[in-house]
Amino acid sequence: MNVRVLLIALWFALPAGAQGFAGLGQGGAGFALPQEGRIFDFPEDHGPHPDYRIEWWYLTAFLQGADGRDYGIQWTLFRTALAPGGPQVWMGHFGLTSPERHFTGERLARGGIGQAGVEVAPFAAWIDDWRLAGPDFSDLSLSARTEEAGYDLALSATGPLVLHGADGFSVKSESGQASYYYSQPFYEVSGRLDLPSGPVAVTGQGWLDREWSSQPLEGDQEGWDWFSLHLGDGHKLMAFALRGGLGFRYASWIAPDGTVTPFYGDALVLEPLARAEVAGREVPVRWSLALPAEGVALEVAAVNPDSWQATLFPYWEGPVRATGSHAATGYLEMTGYE
């Protein structure tokens, strides 16, 4: 059995009753569980938390090319523990989107043998030769490529880290399932995309999410719709809605100085406006998003509706533009559309 087949088999070796998108609704018995009131410790919390079952380093960037066109990139490193104190499996995802094409890549690796991992100081997160690294979390470089496309980018943070929910304790269900969740939404990005048509110089804004938990979803929550937006007036907005079960909605309204105001439930209004057939599924690709308490009323549209990540656990992920009360750019992720 080759390594890829072995790792896929291990990843699917979830306990009986595993539920929710990608098994994120399964019980976290034997693993640590997030608790409200934890004090974050930086830079240590940029590194792995092996006592928890699932964790990710998740970077997106909305970019504009020297050719005047919109682009987007995604780079993600996932870590999962297959059992308490047991083997660690790593998975990397690559996405690169233009208005006409979407490129996807995926890597899988075992922990403990150098193929993948995260180090804190200096910071480095890697799987094979895909690498996000720098002297610290505010000054990073990113390099990854597939057979068809790639990117080499520099990221410089112009604002602070932000904690979501209750000081980083991010509730995901009415029953209290939660994760630890913080972001760096203030990256200025520059560099180069390598496309089949040739290289393109790009600049833009990036957003890096850090999240870890052992059971972040309820078993009947089938997926989520997640938005990260850079507004033209300097504010940032992170918003998500969990689908299935009783549902759950949350938004972080982030001021230009990094101050976060949290909103829950009906304070966030999300409604699909248009759907497209993507990979044989009907997926919303245009949304109405409102946060009335902050005067936000947006129409959010995909740059490329066909931004499907055909990975082990498939999902939609791509750059978006928004109009309405504010001009905005950013990213949309949608999971659980089967």
N, C-alpha and C positions, 0 to 999 in steps of 0.2 A: 504494500500500500504506500503510495507516494505521500509526501508531507502534506500537500494540499488536501488530498482526500482524508488523511488522518485528522487534520485540524477541523475540517468540516464535520466529520463524524463526532469529534470531541465537542465542538460548539453545540451540536444538536443533542448532546447527551445531557439534557436538562432533566431534573427530577420530574416524576409523574405529576401531572396536573399543572405543568408550566403553562402560563396564560399571558395574555397581553401581547402587544407588538414585540417581536424578537424575544419573547419570554420575560419581558421586564415586569410582568405582573405576577411572576412566581414568588413563592415565599422565600424569605431571606434567612431561614433557620440556620443557625450556626455562624452566620456572618454578623458583623457589626451593623447597626442601624443608626441613621442620622437622629440626632437629638437637638431640640431647640436650645439655644443658649451657648452653643459651642463658639469659642473664640478662634478665629482663623489665624494661622501662623504662616507668614510669608517670609522667605521664599519657600519654606518647606512644603506648603500645601500646593505648590506648582508641581510637585512630584507625585508618585503613585501612593495609593492607600490600599494595600493588599488585603486588609481585613474586611474590605467591602467587596461585594460581588462584581459590580460593574462601574466603569469609569471611562471618561473620554476627555480629550483635548481637541477642540472643534473650532476650526478657523474658516471663516468665509470672508470674501472681499468683493465689493462692487467696484469695477474698474472701467476706466475710459481709455481707449486706445489713441495713439497718435494719429490713427486713421479716422478719428471721430466717432467710432462705434463703441457700443456698450459690451462689456465682457463681465464674467464672474468666475471666481475660483472657489473651490472647497478643498480643504485638507483635514482629515480627521484620523486620529489614532485612538482606538478603543482597546481597553484592557478588561478581561473578564476572568474571574476565578471559577473553575469548574466545580470546586468543592471547598469548604472552609479549610484553609491551610494546604490546599491542593494545587494542581497545575494551573499556571497562568497562560492564557491564550491572548494573542494580540491580533488586531485587524486594522488595516489602514484603508482609507477611502480617498480617492482622487476624483475631483470634478473640475471640468473647465467648460464654460458655456459662452458661445457667441450667439448672435441673433439667429443663425441658421443651423448650428450644430451643437451637440452636447457630447463631451468625451468623458468616459467613466473608466476608473481603474480601481483595483482592489488587491491588497496583499494580506496574507495570513502568515503568522509566525508563532512558534512556541516561545514561552518566556524562559529566561535563565541561560540562553545559549548565544546571546549577542545579536540575534536577528532583529530584535525590537526592544524598546525600553524607553525610560525617561530618567534623566539626571537633573538635579536641581541647580547646582552652581559649579561652573556656568551651565545655563539651561540647555538641554538637548532632549528632543523627542524624535524617535526614528523608528522606521521599519524598513529593513534592507537599506536601499540608498535613498529613500524618501526621508527628508530631514527638515525639522524646524529647530533652529538653534541660535544662540547668541549669548553675549555676556550676562544678560539678565532678561527678565520677561518684558522689559520695555524696549528692547533693541534686539530684533530677531531677523533672521534670514530664513527663507523657505525655498526648498528645491524639491521638485518631484516631476516625474515624467512617465508616460506610457509609450507604447510603440508609435502612437499617432500624434501625441501632443505633450506639452510640458510647460513648466513655469519656473522662473527664478525671480524671487521677489524679496525686497527689504521692507521691514515693518518698524515704525517708530511710534511709540505711544506718546500722545500729547495730553493725556488726562489720566486720572487714577483708575484703579480697579474698582468695580462696583459689585455689591452684594445684593442678591435678589431675595425677595420674600422677607422673612424676619431675620435680618442681619445674616443672610446666606442660607437660612433654613427655608427651603422652597417646597411648600406643600403642593401635592399633585392630585389629591382626591379629597372628597368629603370625609373619608375614613381616616385621613391623616398620613397616607403614604407620602414620602418626601425624599428629597435629595439635598445635598450641599451643593450650592450653585453660585458661582461668581463669574464675572466677565471682564474682559478688557475691550471696551467698545470704541476706543479712541485711537486706533492705529491709522497712521498715514502710510500708504503703501505705494511703492514704485518698483519698476523692474521690467521684465520681458516675458511675454508669452511666446511659446514656440508652437505654431500651428502648421498644418499641412501646406498652407499657402505661404508660409514664411514667418519670420519673427515680427512681433508687434510690441513696441514700447507702450507701457501702461502706467497710469497713476490712479489712485482712488483711496477708498476707506475700507478698513478691515475691522473684524469683530471676532474675538476669540472667547469661546465659552469653555468653562471648566465645571464638570459635574461628576459627582460620585454618589452611589447609593448601593443598597442590596435588594430593595424591592420598590422602585420609584413609582410603579403604577398599581392600580387595582386590577384584579384578574379580568374584569369585564371591560376595561378601558382598551379599546381596539386600536387607538392611534392618536396622533395629535397634528395640529396645524400651528406652526411656530414662525414668528416674524421677528426680524431684527432690522431696524430702520434708522438711518441717519437723516435727520430732518435739516432742512436748509437753514434754520435759525440756530443750529448748534445743539439742539436737544437730540437725544437718542430714545428709541422706544423698543423694548422687548415685550412681546405679547404671545401667549399661547392659549389654545383651547384643546382640552382632552375630549375625545369623542368616545361614546359608549358609556354604559352604566349611568351614573348620575351626572357625568360630565364634570368639567372643572375649567375655570377661566382665570387668568392672571395677567397683569401687565406691570412692567417697571417703567415709569416715566423718569428719565435720567436728564438732569439739568446739565448745562455745559460745564459746570464745575464738578460733576460727578455725583451730586446729591440725588438720591433715589426716593421717589414716592411710589409706594406699592398700591395696586388696585386689584380687587378681587370680584369675581362673579359678574353681575350685570353691569358693573362699571365699565367693562370692556364689551363692546358690541362688534361681533364678527358675523358676516353673512356672505356666502358665495354668490357671485354675480354671473359668472359664466364658467362653463366646464369644457374640457377638451378630451378627446380620446387619446390617451397616452399609454403605450404598451398594453393595449387591450383593456384599459380601465378608464372610467370616467373620473377625471381629476379636476377640481376647481383651479382655474388659472387666473381668475380675476376676482377680487374680494372688495367688499366694503368693510372698513375698519374704523371704529370710532371710539374715542375716549372723551366723552362729553365734558367731564370735570376739568379737562385741560384744553378744551376747544379744538380737539382733534377730530376731523372727519375726512377720511382718505378713501380714495379708490386705488387699490394696489393691483398692478398687472405684471405678469411674467414677461421678461425680456424674450424668452424662448419657451413656449408652452411644453416643448418636448424634452424637458430637463429631467429625464428619468435615470435614476441610479440603479442599473440592473446588477445589483450586488447580491451577496448571500441572503441578506434581508433587504428586499428592494424598497425604494421610496423615491419621492420627488424632491429635488433640491435645486434651486436656481436663483439667479438674480432677478430683482423686481424694481420697478419704478412706481412711485405714488404721486398722485395729484389730489387737489382739493384744498383743504385749509392750509396745508403745507406742501411744499415740494420735498420729496424724499427719495432716497435710493436705499437698497439693502438686499436682504435675502429672505426667502420663504422655504421652509421645509414642511413636507406633508408625508406622514407615515400611515400605514394601515389601510391603504386603498387597494383592496384585493378584488 
